[in-house]
């Protein structure tokens, strides 16, 4: 025995000189000294320790004091657990997995993880034991790169932690401090209940159990935040295994999704509100049906009530589709505004324009859907005026050509001496554009489209639809497209019916056109055959008044400014809309006065203030907009009035507007409002 430990280590033990040791022990020492792994021999009843250099390096500053000392003293932290499975004569082997040795400052050894294997040594009877320590090389490698790992995990906007099989944290990134107000150093070794609380722990116990059983777990949960508020988090438990597939613990990944969760809650509440309204409409529908078998005397009244009931039933059944479209649009608006706020807070102002564009696009789509619904229900306010259909078609020719594309030929067949029509010019333009788009979609490989106008004299009742005898003007859109089958043609005017793929059409286009035509006192007809194209014809009442007035001069400015500092009185009960209109008028150079309701506006009208134009919402509380306009003209005869309306029953009826009055539908763009105000102030009524 000439090794270093033999010379000065073993002789120092209480076992006496080497020559007096049992042959079995001396033979074991030869194996011990040559072993590359940390190994320790425990001899006698007290378990006196004899170990090699690798074991001495492992236990650090406890060497050489541990040499010759009882094992129960050196390994006191784990000794009871290590021999717990042995019998009284220590004749059974025992294994303790995944034990952590603390760092050793004296030898600069970092904290390490080992497996401890204790095997009995027999010489006729059990005379000692052999303790073998196996290092976890992957754990050491992990700790050597801990600084790099922590730098990466701290940079991610996610809570990242690691929990061992005892449900204690062994790693946390810095986001735990932002969320819980506790540093990773403080959290190390803490049980889950000490961090998230007993209540949250009990709620998540099934997920924790699954993760420790080796299952990947995804779920959402509420977590307390250091600011005292509950936050919604998206949780991911990812099991971690050793080389043999045994689960060592699990990683915890958590992301704050509170803002998204709140937006979803808002959408959910909106859905619930819509469902409640559908239920209310359904109950109302039942009442309508009940009053039909007892209240209606004439066949005509019964037929009209049945048609309205069927329409209500269709709307009730398909409100879910509208809710789906609105929820998509609201998601674009809410999400875009949320991202704009976040980008502005972080100073990334230059990146917000695409989200602004997306939110504006979603808002415009929602506005268009609302207009179509009102038109279908014949509740869209109309501004019936004298309209020259030939002039309207020519003014829209360039727009239609660009909409159709170069693969479709566009031509017009216009009646030279066409009668003027009685219609709403803006709604008529929208209807024509809808028909042109439908025709384009029916000719994906190209074709021809014709716009035709004609005078129509009806001699007898119901010659065309339900139109009364008289003079009408027709506007036809004729395409050479795929045409319609009889089944599709029969359902063409039904609300929400569409042959387009999901997401490419609401099915309200033709319904809106039908509702608009009937509201003006006209009608719509469709002629179509598969493979032979489609012809849609609008019949509008002819206008019998004076010739068309000369076209007003168009200003070169995109947004017309005030000419002489005119004064405008704005009456609007919605603060956000009132603020918008006031701001636009001020930006354009007008002197603007405001009132939130009719009585406040009357006081201003009775004062000596100069007022050139009254802009009023139709649906004011108490006194409505038209009543306010009548009182205003008693005080100031000839005062011009511009009404604003999102929807009002009385505004939808013909005869609502008087001379010197006009109407703009909400929502409107700033440019549109500015042009309407300028036109009102410069027109000679």
Residue pairs with C-beta under 8 A, 6 or more apart in sequence:
1 7
1 10
1 18
1 26
1 29
1 30
3 33
4 53
5 33
5 52
5 53
6 18
6 29
6 33
9 50
9 64
9 67
10 18
10 29
10 50
11 17
11 18
12 67
12 68
13 48
13 50
13 67
13 68
14 48
14 68
15 21
15 25
15 43
15 44
15 48
15 68
18 26
22 123
22 127
24 121
24 123
24 127
25 41
25 43
25 127
25 128
28 41
28 121
28 130
29 41
29 50
32 39
32 41
32 50
32 51
32 52
33 52
35 52
35 54
36 54
37 54
37 132
37 133
37 134
38 51
38 52
38 54
38 55
38 57
38 58
38 114
38 132
38 133
38 135
39 51
39 52
39 54
39 55
39 130
39 131
39 132
39 133
40 49
40 50
40 51
40 52
40 55
40 71
40 130
40 131
40 132
40 133
41 49
41 50
41 51
41 121
41 128
41 129
41 130
41 131
42 48
42 49
42 71
42 118
42 121
42 128
42 129
42 130
42 131
43 50
43 121
43 127
43 128
44 127
44 128
46 70
46 72
47 70
47 71
47 72
47 128
47 129
48 68
48 69
48 70
48 71
49 66
49 67
49 68
49 69
49 70
49 71
49 74
50 67
50 68
51 66
51 67
55 63
55 133
56 63
56 64
56 67
57 63
57 107
57 109
58 101
58 112
58 114
58 133
58 135
59 66
59 74
59 101
60 104
60 106
60 107
60 109
61 104
61 105
61 106
61 107
62 74
66 73
66 74
71 79
71 131
72 79
75 82
75 116
75 131
78 96
78 99
78 116
81 96
82 94
82 96
82 116
82 118
83 90
83 94
83 118
84 94
85 92
85 94
86 92
86 94
86 118
89 125
89 126
90 120
90 126
90 129
91 120
91 122
91 126
92 120
93 117
93 118
93 119
93 120
94 117
94 118
95 115
95 116
95 117
95 118
96 115
96 116
96 118
97 115
98 113
98 115
98 136
98 164
98 165
98 248
99 113
99 114
99 115
99 116
100 111
100 112
100 113
101 111
101 112
101 113
101 114
102 111
103 109
103 110
103 111
110 140
110 143
110 144
111 143
112 135
112 136
112 139
112 140
112 143
113 135
113 136
113 139
113 140
114 133
114 134
114 135
114 136
115 133
115 134
115 136
116 131
116 132
116 133
117 131
117 132
117 133
117 134
118 129
118 130
118 131
118 132
119 129
119 130
119 132
120 126
120 128
120 129
120 130
121 127
121 128
121 129
121 130
138 242
138 243
142 149
150 173
150 184
153 160
153 173
154 173
154 174
154 175
156 173
156 175
157 175
157 255
158 175
158 253
158 254
158 255
159 172
159 173
159 175
159 176
159 179
159 233
159 252
159 253
159 254
159 255
160 171
160 172
160 173
160 175
160 251
160 252
160 253
161 169
161 171
161 172
161 173
161 176
161 187
161 251
161 252
162 169
162 170
162 171
162 172
162 240
162 249
162 250
162 251
162 252
163 169
163 170
163 192
163 249
163 250
163 251
163 252
164 170
164 248
164 249
165 212
165 247
165 248
165 249
166 191
167 191
167 192
167 208
167 212
168 189
168 190
168 191
168 192
169 187
169 188
169 189
169 190
169 192
169 195
170 188
170 189
170 249
171 184
171 188
172 184
172 187
172 188
173 184
174 184
176 182
176 183
176 184
176 187
176 195
177 183
177 184
178 226
179 223
179 225
179 226
179 231
179 256
180 187
180 195
180 224
180 225
180 226
181 226
182 195
187 195
192 201
192 208
193 201
196 204
196 223
196 224
197 224
200 221
200 222
200 223
200 224
201 208
203 221
204 221
204 235
207 217
207 219
207 235
207 237
208 237
210 217
210 237
211 217
211 237
211 238
211 239
211 250
212 239
212 247
212 249
212 250
213 247
214 239
214 241
214 247
215 239
216 236
216 237
216 238
216 239
217 235
217 236
217 237
218 234
218 235
218 236
218 237
219 235
220 232
220 233
220 234
220 235
220 257
220 261
221 232
221 233
221 235
222 230
222 231
222 232
222 233
223 230
223 231
223 232
223 233
223 254
224 230
224 231
225 231
231 256
231 258
232 256
232 257
232 258
232 261
232 262
233 254
233 255
233 256
233 257
234 254
234 255
234 257
235 252
235 253
235 254
236 251
236 252
236 253
236 254
237 250
237 251
237 252
237 253
238 250
238 251
238 253
239 247
239 249
239 250
239 251
240 247
240 248
240 249
240 250
240 251
241 247
241 248
242 248
259 338
263 331
263 334
263 335
263 338
266 330
266 334
267 327
267 330
267 331
270 323
270 326
270 327
270 330
271 323
271 327
274 319
274 320
274 322
274 323
277 319
278 316
278 319
278 320
281 312
281 315
281 316
282 316
284 312
285 309
285 312
285 313
285 316
288 305
288 308
288 309
288 312
289 309
292 302
292 305
292 306
292 309
296 302
296 305
311 377
311 495
314 494
314 495
314 496
315 495
318 495
318 496
321 496
321 506
322 369
322 373
322 496
325 369
325 506
326 366
326 369
328 362
329 362
329 363
329 365
329 366
329 369
330 362
330 366
331 362
332 358
332 359
332 361
332 362
333 359
333 362
333 363
333 366
336 355
336 356
336 358
336 359
336 362
337 355
337 359
339 352
339 355
340 352
340 355
340 356
340 359
343 349
343 351
343 352
343 355
344 352
363 667
367 667
369 506
369 508
370 646
371 380
371 430
371 512
371 665
372 506
372 508
372 509
372 511
372 512
373 508
374 380
374 647
374 652
375 427
375 511
375 512
375 513
375 515
375 516
375 519
376 495
376 508
376 511
376 512
376 514
376 515
377 515
378 515
378 518
378 519
378 652
379 647
379 649
379 652
380 427
380 515
380 516
380 519
380 647
380 652
380 665
381 618
381 645
381 647
381 648
381 651
381 652
381 656
381 663
381 665
382 424
382 427
382 516
382 519
382 520
382 652
382 654
383 424
383 425
383 426
383 657
383 662
383 663
384 422
384 423
384 424
384 520
384 654
385 422
385 423
385 424
385 425
386 420
386 421
386 422
386 543
386 545
386 546
386 548
387 420
387 421
387 422
387 423
387 425
387 428
387 543
388 418
388 420
388 421
388 548
389 414
389 418
389 421
389 428
389 453
389 473
389 475
389 540
390 414
390 415
390 418
390 453
392 425
392 428
392 429
392 432
393 412
393 414
393 432
393 451
393 453
393 475
394 412
394 414
396 429
396 432
396 433
397 410
397 412
399 433
400 410
400 433
400 436
400 449
400 451
401 410
403 433
403 436
403 437
403 440
404 410
404 436
404 439
404 440
404 449
405 440
407 443
407 445
407 446
408 440
408 443
408 446
408 447
408 448
408 449
409 447
409 448
409 449
410 449
410 450
410 451
411 448
411 449
411 450
411 451
412 450
412 451
412 452
413 450
413 451
413 452
413 453
414 451
414 452
414 453
415 453
415 454
415 455
417 455
418 453
418 454
418 455
418 473
419 455
419 471
419 473
419 542
419 543
420 473
420 542
420 543
420 548
421 428
421 473
421 540
421 541
421 542
421 543
422 520
422 521
422 540
422 541
422 542
422 543
423 520
423 522
423 540
424 516
424 520
427 516
428 475
428 516
428 540
430 512
431 512
431 513
431 516
431 517
431 538
432 451
432 475
432 477
434 509
434 510
434 512
434 513
435 477
435 513
435 536
436 449
436 477
437 509
438 509
438 510
438 536
439 449
439 477
439 479
439 481
439 534
440 449
441 500
442 479
442 481
442 482
442 483
442 533
442 534
443 449
443 479
443 480
443 481
443 482
447 479
447 480
447 481
447 533
448 479
448 480
449 477
449 478
449 479
449 480
450 476
450 477
450 478
450 479
451 475
451 476
451 477
451 478
452 474
452 475
452 476
452 478
453 473
453 474
453 475
453 476
454 473
454 474
454 476
455 471
455 472
455 473
455 474
455 542
456 464
456 471
456 472
456 473
456 474
456 539
457 470
457 471
457 472
458 464
458 467
458 468
458 469
458 470
458 471
458 472
459 469
460 469
461 468
461 469
463 469
464 472
464 523
464 525
464 539
465 523
465 525
465 539
466 523
467 522
467 523
467 539
470 541
470 542
471 541
471 542
471 544
472 522
472 539
472 540
472 541
472 542
473 539
473 540
473 541
473 542
474 537
474 538
474 539
474 540
475 537
475 538
475 540
476 535
476 536
476 537
476 538
477 535
477 536
478 533
478 534
478 535
479 533
479 534
479 535
480 533
481 533
481 534
482 530
482 531
483 528
483 529
483 530
483 531
483 532
483 533
483 534
484 492
484 526
484 528
484 529
484 530
484 534
485 530
488 499
489 526
489 528
491 497
492 510
492 526
493 510
493 511
493 514
493 524
494 507
494 511
495 507
495 508
495 511
496 506
496 507
496 508
496 511
497 507
497 511
498 505
498 506
498 507
510 524
510 526
510 536
513 524
513 536
513 538
514 524
517 523
517 524
517 538
517 539
517 540
518 524
519 652
520 540
520 541
521 540
521 541
522 538
522 539
522 540
522 541
523 538
523 539
524 536
524 537
524 538
524 539
525 536
525 537
525 539
526 534
526 535
526 536
526 537
527 534
527 535
527 537
528 534
528 535
552 679
552 682
552 683
555 675
555 678
558 671
559 588
559 670
559 671
559 674
559 675
560 588
560 674
560 675
560 677
560 678
561 588
561 589
562 588
562 589
562 590
563 681
563 682
565 589
565 590
565 591
566 590
566 591
566 612
566 613
566 681
567 590
567 591
567 592
567 593
567 609
567 610
567 611
567 612
567 613
568 585
568 590
568 591
568 592
568 593
568 611
568 612
568 613
568 614
568 615
568 677
569 592
569 593
569 594
569 595
569 601
569 604
569 605
569 609
569 611
569 613
569 614
569 615
570 578
570 581
570 582
570 585
570 592
570 593
570 594
570 595
570 615
570 616
571 594
571 595
571 596
571 597
571 598
571 600
571 601
571 614
571 615
571 616
571 617
571 620
571 625
571 628
572 578
572 581
572 594
572 596
572 615
572 616
572 617
572 644
573 596
573 597
573 617
573 620
573 621
574 617
575 596
577 617
577 644
577 666
578 594
578 596
581 592
581 615
581 644
581 673
582 592
582 594
584 670
584 673
584 674
585 592
585 677
586 592
588 674
588 677
590 677
593 604
593 609
593 611
595 601
595 603
595 604
597 620
597 621
597 622
597 623
598 620
598 622
598 623
598 624
598 627
598 628
598 631
599 622
599 623
601 614
601 616
601 628
601 632
602 628
602 631
602 632
604 611
605 611
605 614
605 631
605 632
605 635
605 636
606 635
611 636
611 639
612 640
612 681
613 639
613 640
613 641
613 642
613 677
613 680
613 681
614 628
614 629
614 632
614 639
614 640
614 641
614 642
615 641
615 642
615 643
615 644
615 677
616 625
616 628
616 629
616 641
616 642
616 643
616 644
617 625
617 643
617 644
617 645
618 624
618 625
618 626
618 643
618 644
618 645
618 648
618 650
618 651
618 663
619 625
619 645
619 646
619 647
619 648
620 628
623 631
624 648
624 650
625 643
625 645
625 648
626 643
626 650
626 651
626 656
629 639
629 641
629 643
629 658
629 661
632 639
632 641
633 639
633 641
638 660
639 660
640 660
640 661
640 680
640 681
640 683
640 685
641 660
641 661
641 662
642 661
642 662
642 663
642 664
642 676
642 677
642 680
643 651
643 657
643 661
643 662
643 663
643 664
644 663
644 664
644 665
644 666
644 668
645 651
645 663
645 664
645 665
645 666
646 665
646 666
646 667
650 656
651 663
656 663
657 663
659 685
660 685
662 676
662 679
662 680
664 672
664 673
664 676
